């Protein structure tokens, strides 16, 4: 298993240092491309946590794009604590800390880390994603359209910089805006905005892009309008990013059409999460807002894996909240167990609608009418939401969808249920939680296959165990 990210979360959301490197709320860096040649663009999303267009666009680059030539580096969640809290900045505006930051500032480490990435010799261009108010226009039109607004603009700090590559910021910005506006309607058209920071804009002099250009890195701000909905903003951001990529000679493939409806669907993709080395799997789409009796180790941190960089788990008050960006998807209410640490896990044989299939822990078995777990030596089987008086091990029992208590289902459709497995521990005389397989009653499809969950390039994080009240 490839570990791209590993850390330990401190006890509660409100008291976590914003970007401590040992926190699952620390930002992650993702590198697309082979790194062997071509230009490299660094895309940064989430510098302000209340601007979802930017960080969701950055996330889609990771999950839905393939780079064929050149390189794309992406930080989708720079200010992750502020993202989950839906705030501009939990410790003040992060985009105003690049000129001066005190040694006691909670954001010091994140500033140091992102600066080290920006100045990396391989980075040829920097794009900083924002959602801005209204619609920037060079001339005043009304309160929402004028030079005092920021939305639908590409921002430069000055006309040109001293750089080996891409020094003509204004020329590049105009070229990108012209390309983007070929596919934008007049209302959402982009305009180049030059803040002329060096001439006395004290606020912009504190920003990420101004830091970057003073390090010889061509840098641009990209602003989608807050007057647009999330999918419209993401679509606008991606059009601008793609125009920059083409300008820099970066060839790519995208797995969806670049229209608002397709972006909306893409934002709901890849929202899976797995725990305990993929032995427990949850599909986040249509999950209930509370999952009761979720297995949690009594002793060790709860490791989890996802391929979506905006998904994380935050503990507080004896529960685990699962976030996708600034959306809380579900709350897991723990039930504490000793967890089986054996690396080798058994194959589980199911009789599904009369057919024998095998599944691993953490997979999904799809059934049309009924399912049976065939007895497994040394293990006890427990269907969550089903009970038969006097029966402790539910292996060998044929169970239909109607036999479950619907409120115990994992999803709002009421057709996905958990099967938990416990291994007898001869040393302690107690049983240990070994893993979980989901059974999904697929209706007319009648599929009898197991769905694997996560690819080899998942992001792996750890979360501390919620404290139990005495």
C-alpha positions as CSV (number, residue, x, y, z in Angstrom):
1,X,0.0,0.0,0.0
2,X,1.4,3.3,-1.1
3,X,1.4,5.9,1.8
4,X,1.1,9.4,0.3
5,X,0.1,11.0,3.6
6,X,0.1,9.8,7.2
7,X,-0.6,11.8,10.4
8,X,-2.3,11.8,13.8
9,X,-5.2,14.1,14.6
10,X,-5.2,15.8,18.0
11,X,-8.2,15.5,20.2
12,X,-10.8,18.1,19.0
13,X,-11.4,20.2,16.0
14,X,-11.5,23.6,17.7
15,X,-8.2,23.1,19.5
16,X,-6.1,21.6,16.6
17,X,-3.2,23.8,15.3
18,X,-4.5,24.8,11.9
19,X,-1.9,23.0,9.8
20,X,0.4,21.0,12.1
21,X,2.2,18.5,9.9
22,X,1.0,15.6,12.1
23,X,-2.7,16.4,11.6
24,X,-5.1,15.0,8.9
25,X,-6.1,18.6,8.5
26,X,-2.7,19.4,7.1
27,X,-2.6,20.2,3.4
28,X,-1.5,17.5,0.9
29,X,0.6,17.9,-2.3
30,X,-0.3,15.8,-5.3
31,X,2.0,15.5,-8.4
32,X,0.5,14.6,-11.7
33,X,2.9,13.8,-14.6
34,X,6.1,11.8,-14.8
35,X,8.3,14.7,-13.7
36,X,10.8,14.0,-16.5
37,X,10.2,17.0,-18.7
38,X,8.0,19.8,-19.7
39,X,6.7,22.7,-17.6
40,X,5.3,22.4,-14.1
41,X,2.3,24.4,-12.9
42,X,1.5,24.5,-9.2
43,X,-2.3,24.9,-8.5
44,X,-3.3,25.9,-4.9
45,X,-6.9,25.7,-3.6
46,X,-8.4,26.3,-0.2
47,X,-6.2,29.2,1.0
48,X,-9.5,30.6,2.3
49,X,-11.9,28.0,3.6
50,X,-15.2,29.7,2.6
51,X,-14.3,29.6,-1.1
52,X,-15.4,26.2,-2.3
53,X,-15.2,26.8,-6.0
54,X,-11.4,26.9,-5.7
55,X,-10.7,23.9,-3.6
56,X,-13.2,21.7,-5.3
57,X,-11.7,22.6,-8.7
58,X,-8.3,21.7,-7.4
59,X,-9.6,18.4,-6.1
60,X,-11.1,17.4,-9.4
61,X,-7.8,17.9,-11.1
62,X,-6.4,15.2,-8.8
63,X,-9.3,12.7,-9.2
64,X,-10.4,13.2,-12.8
65,X,-7.4,14.4,-14.9
66,X,-4.4,12.6,-16.4
67,X,-1.3,14.5,-17.5
68,X,0.2,13.3,-20.8
69,X,3.0,15.8,-21.1
70,X,4.4,18.2,-18.5
71,X,3.5,18.3,-14.8
72,X,0.7,19.5,-12.6
73,X,1.3,19.9,-8.9
74,X,-1.8,20.4,-6.8
75,X,-2.4,21.5,-3.2
76,X,-6.2,21.3,-3.0
77,X,-6.7,22.0,0.8
78,X,-4.1,24.5,1.9
79,X,-6.2,25.8,4.8
80,X,-8.0,22.6,5.7
81,X,-9.1,23.6,9.2
82,X,-10.8,26.7,7.7
83,X,-12.4,24.5,5.0
84,X,-14.2,22.2,7.4
85,X,-15.2,25.2,9.5
86,X,-16.5,27.2,6.5
87,X,-14.4,30.2,7.6
88,X,-12.1,32.5,5.7
89,X,-9.4,31.7,8.2
90,X,-9.5,30.2,11.7
91,X,-6.3,32.1,12.6
92,X,-6.8,35.1,10.4
93,X,-6.5,35.4,6.6
94,X,-3.8,33.0,5.5
95,X,-3.4,35.0,2.3
96,X,-2.1,38.0,4.3
97,X,0.8,36.1,6.0
98,X,3.3,35.7,3.3
99,X,5.3,38.9,3.9
100,X,5.5,38.7,7.7
101,X,4.4,36.0,10.2
102,X,5.3,35.7,13.9
103,X,6.9,32.7,15.4
104,X,3.8,32.1,17.6
105,X,1.3,32.2,14.7
106,X,-0.5,28.8,14.4
107,X,-0.2,29.1,10.7
108,X,3.6,29.4,10.7
109,X,4.2,25.8,9.6
110,X,1.8,25.9,6.7
111,X,3.3,29.1,5.5
112,X,6.8,27.6,5.6
113,X,5.7,24.4,3.9
114,X,3.8,26.1,1.0
115,X,6.7,28.6,0.5
116,X,9.1,25.7,0.2
117,X,6.9,24.2,-2.5
118,X,6.5,27.5,-4.4
119,X,10.3,28.1,-4.6
120,X,11.0,24.5,-5.7
121,X,13.1,24.8,-8.9
122,X,10.8,22.5,-10.8
123,X,7.8,24.9,-10.4
124,X,7.5,27.2,-13.4
125,X,4.1,28.8,-12.7
126,X,1.7,29.2,-9.7
127,X,-2.1,29.5,-9.8
128,X,-3.9,30.5,-6.6
129,X,-7.6,29.7,-6.7
130,X,-10.2,32.0,-5.1
131,X,-13.9,32.8,-5.1
132,X,-14.5,36.5,-5.2
133,X,-17.4,38.9,-4.8
134,X,-19.4,40.0,-7.8
135,X,-17.9,40.5,-11.3
136,X,-14.7,42.4,-11.9
137,X,-15.0,45.0,-14.7
138,X,-12.5,47.7,-15.5
139,X,-15.3,50.3,-15.6
140,X,-18.1,50.8,-13.0
141,X,-21.4,49.4,-14.2
142,X,-23.3,48.8,-11.0
143,X,-22.7,47.6,-7.4
144,X,-21.9,44.0,-8.5
145,X,-19.9,44.9,-11.7
146,X,-16.9,47.2,-11.4
147,X,-13.3,47.6,-10.5
148,X,-14.1,47.1,-6.8
149,X,-15.2,43.5,-7.4
150,X,-13.0,40.4,-7.8
151,X,-15.1,37.6,-9.3
152,X,-14.4,36.2,-12.8
153,X,-11.0,37.7,-13.0
154,X,-7.4,36.6,-13.6
155,X,-5.2,38.6,-11.3
156,X,-1.6,39.8,-11.7
157,X,0.5,41.9,-9.4
158,X,2.4,43.7,-12.2
159,X,3.0,43.6,-15.9
160,X,6.1,41.5,-16.0
161,X,8.7,39.9,-13.8
162,X,12.3,38.8,-14.1
163,X,11.9,35.1,-14.7
164,X,13.5,32.5,-16.9
165,X,10.1,31.3,-18.0
166,X,6.8,33.1,-18.5
167,X,8.0,36.6,-17.5
168,X,5.2,38.5,-19.3
169,X,2.4,38.3,-16.8
170,X,0.1,40.7,-18.6
171,X,0.6,39.1,-22.0
172,X,-0.1,35.6,-20.6
173,X,-3.1,36.8,-18.6
174,X,-4.7,38.5,-21.6
175,X,-4.1,35.4,-23.8
176,X,-5.7,33.1,-21.2
177,X,-8.7,35.4,-20.7
178,X,-9.2,35.5,-24.5
179,X,-9.1,31.7,-24.7
180,X,-11.5,31.2,-21.7
181,X,-14.0,33.8,-23.0
182,X,-14.5,31.7,-26.1
183,X,-16.5,29.3,-24.0
184,X,-17.9,31.6,-21.3
185,X,-21.1,33.6,-21.9
186,X,-21.0,37.4,-21.7
187,X,-22.3,37.5,-18.1
188,X,-19.5,35.2,-16.8
189,X,-16.7,36.4,-19.0
190,X,-13.3,36.9,-17.4
191,X,-11.2,40.1,-17.3
192,X,-7.6,40.6,-16.4
193,X,-7.1,42.6,-13.2
194,X,-3.7,44.1,-12.4
195,X,-3.5,45.1,-8.7
196,X,-0.2,47.0,-9.3
197,X,0.9,45.7,-5.9
198,X,4.3,47.3,-6.0
199,X,2.8,50.8,-6.4
200,X,1.4,50.7,-2.8
201,X,-1.2,48.0,-2.4
202,X,-0.2,47.0,1.2
203,X,-2.8,44.2,1.5
204,X,-1.8,42.4,-1.8
205,X,1.9,42.8,-0.8
206,X,1.2,40.2,1.9
207,X,-0.3,37.7,-0.5
208,X,0.9,34.3,-1.8
209,X,1.1,35.5,-5.4
210,X,3.3,38.5,-4.5
211,X,5.6,36.3,-2.5
212,X,5.9,34.0,-5.6
213,X,6.7,36.7,-8.1
214,X,9.4,38.1,-5.8
215,X,10.9,34.7,-5.8
216,X,11.0,34.8,-9.6
217,X,7.9,32.6,-10.0
218,X,5.1,33.7,-12.5
219,X,2.0,33.7,-10.3
220,X,-1.7,34.4,-11.1
221,X,-4.8,34.6,-8.9
222,X,-7.9,33.1,-10.4
223,X,-11.2,34.3,-9.1
224,X,-14.6,32.7,-9.8
225,X,-17.7,34.8,-8.8
226,X,-19.5,34.1,-5.5
227,X,-22.6,35.0,-7.4
228,X,-22.4,31.6,-9.2
229,X,-23.3,28.3,-7.6
230,X,-20.6,25.8,-6.7
231,X,-20.6,23.8,-9.9
232,X,-20.6,27.0,-12.0
233,X,-17.6,28.3,-10.1
234,X,-15.7,25.0,-10.4
235,X,-16.5,24.9,-14.1
236,X,-15.1,28.5,-14.5
237,X,-12.0,27.6,-12.5
238,X,-11.3,24.6,-14.6
239,X,-11.6,26.5,-17.9
240,X,-9.1,29.0,-16.7
241,X,-6.7,26.3,-15.4
242,X,-6.9,24.4,-18.6
243,X,-6.1,27.6,-20.6
244,X,-3.0,28.1,-18.5
245,X,-2.0,24.4,-19.0
246,X,-2.4,24.7,-22.8
247,X,-0.4,27.9,-22.7
248,X,2.4,26.2,-20.8
249,X,2.4,23.2,-23.2
250,X,0.9,20.7,-20.6
251,X,-1.2,18.1,-22.4
252,X,-4.0,16.4,-20.4
253,X,-7.1,14.3,-20.5
254,X,-10.2,14.9,-18.4
255,X,-12.7,12.1,-17.6
256,X,-15.9,14.3,-17.8
257,X,-17.3,17.0,-20.1
258,X,-16.6,20.6,-19.0
259,X,-20.1,21.7,-18.5
260,X,-22.0,22.5,-15.3
261,X,-24.1,19.4,-15.2
262,X,-21.1,17.1,-15.7
263,X,-19.1,19.0,-13.1
264,X,-22.0,18.6,-10.7
265,X,-21.8,14.8,-11.2
266,X,-18.0,14.7,-10.9
267,X,-18.2,16.5,-7.6
268,X,-20.1,13.5,-6.2
269,X,-17.7,10.9,-7.5
270,X,-14.9,9.3,-5.5
271,X,-16.5,9.9,-2.1
272,X,-15.4,6.6,-0.5
273,X,-13.6,6.0,2.7
274,X,-12.0,2.9,4.1
275,X,-10.7,2.1,7.6
276,X,-8.2,-0.4,9.1
277,X,-6.1,-1.1,6.0
278,X,-9.3,-1.3,3.9
279,X,-11.1,-3.8,6.1
280,X,-14.0,-1.4,6.6
281,X,-15.5,0.5,3.7
282,X,-18.1,3.2,3.5
283,X,-19.6,4.8,0.4
284,X,-20.3,8.4,1.2
285,X,-22.9,9.0,-1.5
286,X,-26.4,8.7,0.0
287,X,-24.9,7.6,3.4
288,X,-27.2,8.3,6.4
289,X,-26.3,11.3,8.4
290,X,-25.5,9.1,11.4
291,X,-24.0,5.6,11.4
292,X,-24.5,3.9,14.8
293,X,-22.2,1.3,16.4
294,X,-19.2,2.1,14.1
295,X,-16.3,-0.2,15.1
296,X,-13.4,1.7,16.7
297,X,-10.3,0.3,18.3
298,X,-10.0,0.6,22.1
299,X,-6.2,1.0,21.8
300,X,-4.9,2.5,18.5
301,X,-5.5,5.4,16.2
302,X,-8.1,4.9,13.6
303,X,-6.4,4.8,10.2
304,X,-8.5,5.7,7.2
305,X,-7.9,5.9,3.4
306,X,-9.6,7.9,0.6
307,X,-8.8,8.9,-2.9
308,X,-10.6,12.3,-2.5
309,X,-8.2,14.8,-0.9
310,X,-11.1,16.9,0.5
311,X,-12.4,14.0,2.6
312,X,-11.3,13.8,6.2
313,X,-12.5,12.6,9.7
314,X,-12.6,14.9,12.7
315,X,-13.3,13.6,16.2
316,X,-15.2,15.5,18.9
317,X,-17.4,14.6,21.9
318,X,-17.4,10.8,21.4
319,X,-18.1,10.9,17.7
320,X,-16.3,11.1,14.4
321,X,-17.5,13.6,11.8
322,X,-16.7,12.8,8.2
323,X,-16.2,15.9,5.9
324,X,-16.0,16.4,2.2
325,X,-14.6,19.9,2.0
326,X,-16.9,22.1,4.1
327,X,-19.8,19.6,3.9
328,X,-20.3,17.3,6.8
329,X,-21.4,14.1,5.2
330,X,-22.0,11.8,8.1
331,X,-21.3,11.2,11.8
332,X,-19.9,7.9,13.0
333,X,-20.9,7.0,16.5
334,X,-18.2,4.6,17.9
335,X,-18.6,1.2,19.4
336,X,-15.3,0.1,20.9
337,X,-13.6,-3.2,20.3
338,X,-10.2,-4.9,20.4
339,X,-9.2,-4.9,16.7
340,X,-7.6,-7.9,15.0
341,X,-4.1,-6.9,13.9
342,X,-3.5,-10.0,11.8
343,X,-2.3,-9.0,8.3
344,X,-3.7,-12.0,6.7
345,X,-7.5,-11.9,6.4
346,X,-9.7,-14.7,5.4
347,X,-11.7,-15.0,2.2
348,X,-15.4,-15.0,3.1
349,X,-17.7,-17.3,1.1
350,X,-21.3,-16.1,0.5
351,X,-24.3,-17.8,-1.0
352,X,-25.9,-15.0,-3.0
353,X,-29.2,-15.8,-4.7
354,X,-28.1,-19.4,-5.0
355,X,-24.6,-18.7,-6.3
356,X,-21.3,-19.0,-4.2
357,X,-19.1,-15.9,-4.3
358,X,-16.0,-14.9,-2.4
359,X,-15.3,-11.5,-0.8
360,X,-12.5,-9.8,1.1
361,X,-13.0,-7.7,4.1
362,X,-13.9,-4.2,3.0
363,X,-15.7,-5.2,-0.2
364,X,-19.3,-5.0,-1.3
365,X,-21.5,-8.0,-2.1
366,X,-24.5,-7.2,-4.3
367,X,-27.6,-9.4,-4.1
368,X,-31.0,-9.3,-5.5
369,X,-33.1,-11.4,-3.1
370,X,-31.1,-13.1,-0.4
371,X,-27.7,-13.7,1.1
372,X,-26.0,-16.2,3.4
373,X,-22.5,-16.1,4.9
374,X,-21.1,-19.7,4.9
375,X,-19.6,-20.7,8.2
376,X,-16.0,-19.5,8.7
377,X,-13.9,-21.4,11.2
378,X,-12.7,-19.2,14.1
379,X,-14.9,-16.3,13.3
380,X,-18.3,-15.1,14.4
381,X,-20.7,-13.3,11.9
382,X,-23.0,-10.5,12.8
383,X,-25.4,-8.9,10.4
384,X,-26.1,-5.3,11.7
385,X,-29.8,-4.7,11.7
386,X,-30.8,-8.4,11.8
387,X,-31.3,-10.6,14.8
388,X,-32.7,-14.0,15.5
389,X,-33.5,-14.8,19.1
390,X,-30.9,-17.1,20.8
391,X,-28.5,-16.9,17.8
392,X,-25.1,-15.3,18.4
393,X,-23.3,-16.4,15.2
394,X,-25.4,-15.6,12.2
395,X,-23.3,-17.6,9.7
396,X,-25.4,-20.1,7.8
397,X,-28.6,-18.1,8.0
398,X,-30.3,-17.1,4.8
399,X,-31.3,-13.4,5.1
400,X,-33.5,-11.3,2.8
401,X,-33.6,-7.5,2.6
402,X,-36.9,-7.5,4.4
403,X,-35.4,-9.3,7.4
404,X,-33.3,-6.2,8.2
405,X,-34.5,-3.3,10.3
406,X,-34.3,-0.6,7.7
407,X,-33.0,2.1,10.1
408,X,-29.8,0.1,10.4
409,X,-29.0,0.5,6.7
410,X,-25.9,2.4,5.7
411,X,-27.6,4.4,3.0
412,X,-30.8,6.5,2.8
413,X,-32.3,4.0,0.3
414,X,-32.3,1.4,3.0
415,X,-30.8,-1.4,1.0
416,X,-27.1,-1.5,2.1
417,X,-26.2,-3.3,5.3
418,X,-23.1,-4.3,7.2
419,X,-21.8,-7.8,8.0
420,X,-19.2,-7.7,10.7
421,X,-16.7,-10.4,11.5
422,X,-15.0,-11.2,14.8
423,X,-12.1,-13.5,15.3
424,X,-11.7,-15.7,18.4
425,X,-8.4,-14.9,20.1
426,X,-7.1,-18.0,21.8
427,X,-4.4,-16.0,23.8
428,X,-6.9,-13.7,25.5
429,X,-10.1,-15.7,25.3
430,X,-11.8,-12.6,23.8
431,X,-12.9,-12.0,20.3
432,X,-11.5,-9.2,18.1
433,X,-13.1,-7.2,15.4
434,X,-11.7,-8.5,12.1
435,X,-13.5,-6.5,9.5
436,X,-16.7,-5.7,7.6
437,X,-18.3,-6.6,4.3
438,X,-21.3,-4.6,3.0
439,X,-24.3,-6.3,1.5
440,X,-26.2,-4.2,-1.1
441,X,-29.5,-5.4,-2.3
442,X,-29.2,-4.1,-5.9
443,X,-32.8,-4.7,-6.9
444,X,-33.5,-5.6,-10.5
445,X,-29.8,-5.7,-11.4
446,X,-29.3,-8.9,-9.5
447,X,-25.5,-8.4,-9.6
448,X,-23.5,-11.0,-7.7
449,X,-20.1,-9.3,-7.8
450,X,-17.9,-7.7,-5.2
451,X,-16.9,-4.0,-5.7
452,X,-13.3,-3.1,-4.8
453,X,-13.0,0.3,-3.1
454,X,-9.8,2.2,-3.3
455,X,-6.9,2.4,-5.8
456,X,-3.3,1.9,-4.8
457,X,-2.8,5.7,-4.8
458,X,-5.1,6.5,-1.9
459,X,-4.4,9.1,0.7
460,X,-3.9,7.5,4.1
461,X,-4.5,9.4,7.3
462,X,-5.0,8.5,11.0
463,X,-7.4,10.0,13.5
464,X,-7.2,9.7,17.3
465,X,-9.8,7.7,19.2
466,X,-12.6,10.0,20.6
467,X,-12.5,10.2,24.3
468,X,-15.2,8.3,26.1
469,X,-17.0,10.2,28.9
470,X,-16.7,8.6,32.3
